[in-house]
Amino acid sequence: MSNERVFRMTFASIYPLYVTKVERKGRTVDELHTVLTWLTGYDEAGLRRAIDSEVDLRTFFAQAPAMNPNATLITGVICGYRVEEIADPLMQQLRWMDKLVDELARGKKLASILRAEKVG
């Protein structure tokens, strides 16, 4: 699948897949929203608008209120690619989102998923 084809997919089309994935593993929609909000800066209403208006992924990320500066701390492999080595910024943002959802579904603690700074 070409990058452009992926970017034209709607957020509304992948959101239910994320919900199913995390709920199947015992996590909640609230936790999913926490992860998505942390990454993009969207609030609950913003996520709902993105779903209801069926924006494509290019628009979803372009209109993100505030991509988290700590997103660059997201590392690892998703879909066979190391997220930190993806050259296309939009594809990297999309894979960051995929990686966070995967970590949530795998049972990782929210503090770790959200790259919380260690105190002390």
C-alpha positions as CSV (number, residue, x, y, z in Angstrom):
1,M,0.0,0.0,0.0
2,S,1.4,3.4,-1.0
3,N,1.9,6.1,1.6
4,E,-0.6,8.3,-0.3
5,R,-3.2,5.7,-0.1
6,V,-2.6,5.3,3.6
7,F,-2.8,9.0,4.2
8,R,-6.2,9.2,2.4
9,M,-7.7,6.7,4.9
10,T,-10.0,8.3,7.3
11,F,-9.3,8.5,11.0
12,A,-12.9,7.3,11.4
13,S,-12.0,4.1,9.6
14,I,-9.1,3.2,11.9
15,Y,-10.5,4.4,15.2
16,P,-12.9,1.5,15.7
17,L,-10.0,-0.9,14.9
18,Y,-8.0,0.7,17.7
19,V,-11.0,0.5,20.1
20,T,-11.5,-3.2,19.3
21,K,-7.8,-3.9,19.7
22,V,-7.5,-2.3,23.1
23,E,-10.8,-3.6,24.5
24,R,-10.0,-7.1,23.4
25,K,-6.9,-6.9,25.6
26,G,-8.8,-5.5,28.6
27,R,-8.0,-1.9,28.2
28,T,-10.5,1.0,28.0
29,V,-11.6,3.6,25.5
30,D,-10.7,6.2,28.1
31,E,-7.1,4.9,28.1
32,L,-7.1,4.9,24.3
33,H,-8.2,8.5,24.3
34,T,-5.5,9.4,26.9
35,V,-2.9,8.0,24.5
36,L,-4.4,9.8,21.4
37,T,-4.7,13.0,23.3
38,W,-1.1,12.8,24.6
39,L,0.2,12.3,21.1
40,T,-1.9,14.8,19.2
41,G,-3.3,17.4,21.6
42,Y,-6.9,16.6,20.5
43,D,-9.4,16.7,23.4
44,E,-12.4,14.4,23.5
45,A,-14.5,16.8,21.5
46,G,-11.7,17.1,18.9
47,L,-11.4,13.4,18.5
48,R,-15.2,13.1,18.1
49,R,-15.2,15.9,15.4
50,A,-12.4,14.1,13.6
51,I,-14.4,10.9,13.6
52,D,-17.7,12.5,12.7
53,S,-16.3,14.6,9.9
54,E,-14.3,11.6,8.5
55,V,-11.1,13.6,8.0
56,D,-8.3,11.7,6.3
57,L,-5.1,10.9,8.2
58,R,-3.2,13.7,6.5
59,T,-5.8,16.2,7.7
60,F,-6.1,14.6,11.2
61,F,-2.4,15.1,11.8
62,A,-2.2,18.5,10.0
63,Q,-5.0,19.8,12.3
64,A,-3.6,18.2,15.5
65,P,-3.6,20.9,18.1
66,A,-0.2,20.1,19.5
67,M,1.9,17.1,18.6
68,N,3.7,16.1,21.8
69,P,7.3,17.0,21.7
70,N,8.1,13.8,23.6
71,A,6.8,11.8,20.6
72,T,10.3,11.6,19.4
73,L,11.0,9.3,22.4
74,I,8.7,6.6,20.8
75,T,11.0,3.9,19.4
76,G,10.7,0.3,18.3
77,V,9.3,-1.6,15.4
78,I,5.8,-1.3,14.0
79,C,4.7,-3.0,10.7
80,G,8.3,-4.1,10.1
81,Y,9.8,-0.5,10.4
82,R,11.7,1.2,13.1
83,V,9.6,4.2,13.9
84,E,12.6,6.4,14.7
85,E,14.0,5.7,11.3
86,I,10.9,6.6,9.2
87,A,11.9,9.5,6.9
88,D,8.4,10.8,6.0
89,P,7.1,12.9,8.9
90,L,3.5,12.1,8.3
91,M,4.1,8.4,8.1
92,Q,6.2,8.6,11.3
93,Q,3.3,10.4,13.1
94,L,1.0,7.6,12.0
95,R,3.3,4.9,13.1
96,W,3.8,6.7,16.4
97,M,0.1,6.4,16.9
98,D,0.1,2.8,15.9
99,K,3.0,2.0,18.3
100,L,1.2,3.7,21.2
101,V,-2.0,1.8,20.6
102,D,0.1,-1.5,20.4
103,E,1.8,-0.7,23.7
104,L,-1.6,0.0,25.3
105,A,-3.0,-3.3,24.0
106,R,0.1,-5.2,25.2
107,G,-0.6,-4.1,28.7
108,K,2.2,-1.5,29.1
109,K,1.6,1.0,32.0
110,L,0.2,4.4,30.8
111,A,3.1,6.3,32.5
112,S,5.5,4.3,30.3
113,I,3.4,4.7,27.1
114,L,3.2,8.4,27.7
115,R,7.0,8.6,28.1
116,A,6.6,10.1,31.6
117,E,9.8,11.5,33.0
118,K,11.2,9.6,35.9
119,V,11.4,11.6,39.1
120,G,14.2,11.2,41.6
